[in-house]
């Protein structure tokens, strides 16, 4: 059976060969064709992006415009049989069922409801990642790309093309603001990498100048109570980590710190995080990006992931999110395939495509036009 990401890849390639038809938003074809030299084919000569970045970008826009940004459950429903035997759908979605359950559970909606509403069912089956995917109230996708393929640049490219589409089609459902979660201490480095992207190689000339004229990149500075963005404004990229805007402070009590001091510090941290959250939730047409999602999808899936998702869920309640995009180096968590994976570019593919080369002592990156970190 083909995985979801394989089916999406096949359909995206067909879309490419047809010239990226999109009746309502034809500009997307111009943007995608701008990424490569000459005519589209199975293999294209790219101006700046690497192969996995370009594949992910066009697949992203296929999901956004052709598929119309479906919830992950609806994406699976589109590609796997929902009319007869539920076993195909369950296998694809990673829900193990017995032959008796396949007979008793009549349809896909019933199995989805069971996972969503009966904790004892998904806990017994040990399918926590499936429950997480099903229960999200917004469209969320994972791009699993091997280390060294340039995930931060992909995020910057998606944001640039979203903002460009929003400038050309102000009434369309495009992102006009982006919140980027970067792991721990690498926020400034991640934002620098985004701002260093040669956007003239990503966007056609007219769009490029409009995009740069409107773009504002910022991050919540340590000690500052608020984020320096104008409420209800557009075309902001905000880089942060969870601690700076989390609903719950993640502070440790030091050995020489009294309980009173600890509680006071915690309350202050939560008040400041709340002020930042209020500013973020005032921003219209917001998209959320989690850079290096394996930091939250790894061993700390029960704590870190829940903290990130709790915060993102809160933001979504206050201002409906356009979409949530996660990047990671692996499509697995605790040996289980994450069901939101829509693209997977493996280390083996990177070596085959001459982007990564295998060494005895690790991995080194080959230059591709302009060096990307």
Number of C-alpha atoms within 10 A of each C-alpha: 8 10 17 19 19 14 13 20 19 12 14 22 19 14 18 20 14 10 15 23 16 14 9 10 13 11 16 21 17 13 19 21 20 18 22 18 11 11 11 16 11 8 8 14 15 18 15 21 24 24 21 24 23 19 17 24 19 24 24 22 21 23 17 17 17 17 13 11 21 19 19 21 19 14 18 20 16 12 15 21 15 17 10 11 15 22 22 15 20 20 14 17 23 17 19 15 16 9 8 8 13 16 13 10 15 14 17 20 13 13 19 17 12 16 22 18 13 11 13 11 14 19 12 9 14 14 18 19 21 21 22 17 21 21 15 16 13 21 20 22 25 22 28 28 25 22 18 17 24 18 26 26 22 23 22 24 22 22 26 25 24 22 27 29 22 21 19 13 14 13 8 13 16 22 27 25 28 29 23 27 23 23 18 11 10 14 20 14 14 24 22 13 16 21 16 12 19 13 21 16 16 24 22 17 13 10 21 18 14 14 23 15 10 13 16 15 16 16 19 20 12 8 8 10 17 18 22 15 20 12 14 13 12 21 27 22 26 22 23 25 21 21 17 23 26 23 20 19 20 14 12 9 14 10 6 6 11 11 11 9 12 15 14 11 15 17 14 14 22 19 17 20 23 19 14 21 21 17 16 26 20 16 22 20 22 26 22 24 25 25 24 22 22 22 18 22 22 17 13 13 17 12 11 16 19 16 20 19 16 15 17 21 18 15 19 20 12 14 16 17 24 23 21 20 21 22 24 24 21 24 25 17 17 11 8 14 16 24 25 28 22 25 25 22 22 18 21 13 16 22 15 12 13 15 19 21 16 15 8 5 6 7 14 12 18 14 12 15 11 12 10 20 13
